[in-house]
Amino acid sequence: MITPPEKTYPNTAGKGLIIGLSILLAVCLIPTIINLSVNQTLFKTDFYAGVLKKTNFYDQVPVLLADTVMSSGTTALQGGILAGLDQQQFKWLMTSLLPPGWIEAETNAAMASVLEYMNLRTDKLSIIIDFQPIKDYLESPAGKQALVTFLENLPDCSDDQLTQIMIAMQSGQGGFALCHPPSSDLFNMDTMLDPVIYSFSASLPTVIILPPEGQAGITENLIRSPLFQLYRSFRVVLSLFPWISLLLALMIVILSIRSMRWMTGALGTPLIFASIVSSIPGAWLYLFGGRDLSSIFANSSLGSLQGLEGLLVDVFQQGLQTAGQGLLVWCLGALAIGLVLMVVWFVTKK
């Protein structure tokens, strides 16, 4: 009696199908790993907290505010209390009069607006800087003390400035340039504070909106640009790959459920391949990412955001490098899982 040959599992057709799915999974895992990594770094607000500290962003904001206000042509700069202040003195003033936590709060709000735009949740990019907390802080005891300290470190008042101060004190208005008055009952700090605070508070806008009025077409041109349309399509397609990879992995598991060797081999090999390939852009971002961003901003209409683009470039460059580092970590994790699966494959093969 002839014994029929023992059936093997999976059969030839099943093996071919598993191999084909494994190849597809290897290809799809590359954009999947990249997508999962960038979603946890470049396109997440919390990620930039560490990046902002690395780039000293918060220390540079007073300089940006000084440039913005000094270039706005307010009346305070035209013979008012800010007349004669150089950029360093104005930076000192802005630093002294900023409420605690104000820079972080405004930066987080601005970053959230940018990421809403980059994540395709809105078609309008608008950054609003709220100066009302500064106005409120000026009227508080802490704000007055900060202004006293600032005045004490300014150059001594000239005779003409003292005359202007006396007139301003009598009228209750601020129309004089800031300087250090002599120590006397006539020119004491407390008497000067009210007109100074009133004038300085009036000189600050309630909010600054970027892009500024008259340049609202910047974002519209960006949205219609071929580059942004390509970016939009790329983000949409990239978001599909994690689901495709999950479906392919599930199909491999179903087809090889009775063979641990085929299951681990069909899943481990794509993970190792995809992790090695994905590590290439991760290493490039970590070593060279964002070096050409400055020239891109300079040659585009975005280079007119009143100095904000320079800070954003520094932040985004550091962000790309950190994102590259994060991608390498994801690749290392995928590689570790793949190697574990291949060890199981090797053991079951024996």
Secondary structure, 3 states (H helix, E strand, C coil): CCCCCCCCCCCHHHHHHHHHHHHHHHHHHHHHHHHHHHHCCCCCCCHHHHHHHHCCHHHHHHHHHHHHHHCCCCHHHCCCCCCCCCHHHHHHHHHHHCCCCHHHHHHHHHHHHHHHHHCCCCCCCCEEEECHHHHHHHCCHHHHHHHHHHHHCCCECCHHHHHHHHHHHHHCCCCCCCCECCCCCCCCHHHHHHHHHHHHHHHCCCEEEECCCCCCHHHHHHHHCHHHHHHHHHHHHHCCHHHHHHHHHHHHHHHCCCCHHHHHHHHHHHHHHHHHHHHHHHHHHHHHCCCCHHHHHHCCHHHHCCCHHHHHHHHHHHHHHHHHHHHHHHHHHHHHHHHHHHHHHHHHHC
